[in-house]
Amino acid sequence: GERPRICNLPAEPGPCQAYMTRYFYNSVTKKCEEFRYGGCQGNENRFASEVECLKTCGHMPGAAETRREAALARGAHTLARQREEG
């Protein structure tokens, strides 16, 4: 999936000086990182929590990965059951 364009924006504290802790998506490190937001202006790459940031910009497992993990989990479960029934 394509990330929204806002995820590529730099952390923008803005000119005010409220110094609130916010999170931005760092497109270089591919992580959501903390920064100090002044409280006004700035840009859209600004989230109240790391979770919100990850939801919008971060790595959430895609459908293919989820299917693969489900298949692996099913395989492990089947093996465990066979061992128990022995």
Legacy VTK file of the C-alpha trace (Angstrom):
# vtk DataFile Version 3.0
C-alpha trace
ASCII
DATASET POLYDATA
POINTS 86 float
0.000 0.000 0.000
1.053 3.548 -0.755
1.634 5.801 2.214
-0.239 9.115 2.277
1.853 12.034 1.010
1.879 13.644 4.484
4.141 10.823 5.690
7.011 12.232 3.602
6.807 15.704 5.159
9.544 16.721 7.626
8.800 17.253 11.333
7.591 20.865 11.494
7.492 22.365 15.016
5.926 25.659 13.844
6.658 29.129 15.288
4.779 28.826 18.605
6.393 27.608 21.806
3.953 25.297 23.562
6.433 22.380 23.241
3.933 19.554 23.094
5.187 16.025 22.524
3.920 14.763 19.186
4.952 12.046 16.746
5.905 12.263 13.091
6.700 9.618 10.506
10.381 9.736 9.585
10.515 8.538 5.974
14.291 7.970 6.245
14.270 5.640 9.265
10.755 4.356 8.405
9.716 4.859 12.035
7.367 7.099 13.964
9.475 9.397 16.117
8.829 11.932 18.854
9.270 15.658 18.282
8.299 18.883 20.074
5.413 20.727 18.462
4.982 24.422 19.216
1.188 24.321 19.103
0.446 26.249 15.906
1.008 25.940 12.157
3.350 23.067 11.296
2.152 20.419 8.848
-0.007 17.296 8.696
2.810 14.874 9.589
1.956 15.220 13.273
0.183 12.702 15.464
-0.903 12.658 19.104
0.507 9.172 19.658
2.903 6.691 18.099
-0.053 4.362 17.456
-1.918 7.034 15.445
1.258 7.715 13.489
1.770 4.019 12.723
-1.879 3.644 11.703
-1.474 6.353 9.073
2.128 5.997 7.952
3.775 3.030 9.604
4.160 -0.605 8.715
0.888 -2.330 9.298
0.944 -5.950 8.053
-0.531 -6.285 4.579
-3.063 -8.941 3.593
-0.389 -11.277 2.177
1.669 -11.181 5.384
-1.403 -11.739 7.535
-2.400 -14.762 5.434
1.116 -16.212 5.681
1.155 -15.788 9.466
-2.271 -17.414 9.735
-1.053 -20.362 7.641
2.048 -20.745 9.837
-0.072 -20.612 12.994
-2.426 -23.253 11.571
0.551 -25.469 10.688
1.980 -25.206 14.200
-1.422 -25.972 15.713
-1.819 -29.083 13.521
1.636 -30.362 14.545
0.855 -29.853 18.236
-2.441 -31.749 17.900
-0.757 -34.685 16.126
1.826 -34.889 18.907
-0.875 -34.944 21.604
-2.847 -37.679 19.843
0.465 -39.513 19.245
LINES 1 87
86 0 1 2 3 4 5 6 7 8 9 10 11 12 13 14 15 16 17 18 19 20 21 22 23 24 25 26 27 28 29 30 31 32 33 34 35 36 37 38 39 40 41 42 43 44 45 46 47 48 49 50 51 52 53 54 55 56 57 58 59 60 61 62 63 64 65 66 67 68 69 70 71 72 73 74 75 76 77 78 79 80 81 82 83 84 85
